[in-house]
Amino acid sequence: MKSNKRMKLRGEHCLNVFISYELKEKLRALAERYDRTMADMVRAVLKIGIPVMEGISEAEETMIKEYVELFRKFRKIRNLKEI
């Protein structure tokens, strides 16, 4: 039986990301404002941003489902009126 546990390799948790100078400056300003390092600010933004994006994605899915259902209802009503 295989274990689902992965071996963690040194450096595997690192991520290199290219960002705009404007975004880097905003992160730097936040880091200075809250007396944190840039790395701390990036980690915080990611930790906060991931749940927000997940929530937005769920909201979009719900909105699309509701829109499709509403569209189907309108089509049924229109078809009933034509008969």
C-alpha positions in Angstrom: 0.0 0.0 0.0 1.4 3.4 -1.0 1.5 6.3 1.3 0.1 9.6 0.2 2.8 11.4 2.1 5.3 13.2 -0.2 9.0 13.6 0.6 9.8 17.2 0.9 13.0 18.2 -0.9 15.1 21.1 0.1 14.0 24.2 -1.9 10.9 22.6 -3.2 8.8 25.1 -1.3 10.4 28.1 -3.0 8.6 30.0 -5.7 10.0 32.6 -8.1 7.5 35.1 -9.4 8.0 38.1 -11.7 5.9 41.1 -10.7 5.6 44.7 -11.9 7.7 47.4 -10.3 4.5 49.0 -9.0 3.4 45.9 -7.2 6.9 45.4 -5.7 6.8 49.0 -4.5 3.4 48.5 -2.9 4.7 45.3 -1.1 7.8 47.2 0.0 5.8 50.1 1.4 3.5 47.7 3.3 6.5 45.9 4.7 8.0 49.1 5.9 4.7 50.3 7.3 4.1 47.2 9.4 7.8 46.6 10.1 7.9 43.3 8.3 10.2 41.8 5.7 9.1 41.6 2.0 8.9 37.8 2.3 6.5 38.2 5.3 4.3 40.6 3.4 4.2 38.3 0.3 3.3 35.3 2.6 0.6 37.3 4.3 -0.9 38.5 1.0 -0.9 35.0 -0.4 -2.5 33.5 2.8 -5.2 36.2 2.8 -5.7 36.2 -1.0 -6.1 32.5 -1.6 -9.3 32.2 0.5 -10.6 35.4 -1.1 -10.0 34.0 -4.6 -11.6 30.7 -3.6 -14.7 32.6 -2.4 -14.8 34.6 -5.6 -14.6 31.4 -7.7 -17.4 29.8 -5.7 -19.5 33.0 -6.1 -18.9 33.0 -9.9 -20.0 29.3 -10.1 -23.1 30.0 -8.1 -23.9 33.0 -10.2 -23.5 31.1 -13.5 -25.7 28.2 -12.2 -28.4 30.7 -11.1 -28.2 32.6 -14.4 -28.6 29.3 -16.4 -31.6 28.3 -14.3 -33.2 31.7 -14.8 -32.6 31.6 -18.5 -34.2 28.2 -18.7 -37.2 29.4 -16.8 -37.6 32.4 -19.1 -37.3 30.1 -22.1 -40.0 27.8 -20.7 -42.3 30.7 -20.0 -41.8 32.1 -23.5 -42.5 28.7 -25.0 -45.7 28.4 -23.0 -46.8 31.9 -24.1 -46.3 30.9 -27.8 -48.5 27.8 -27.5 
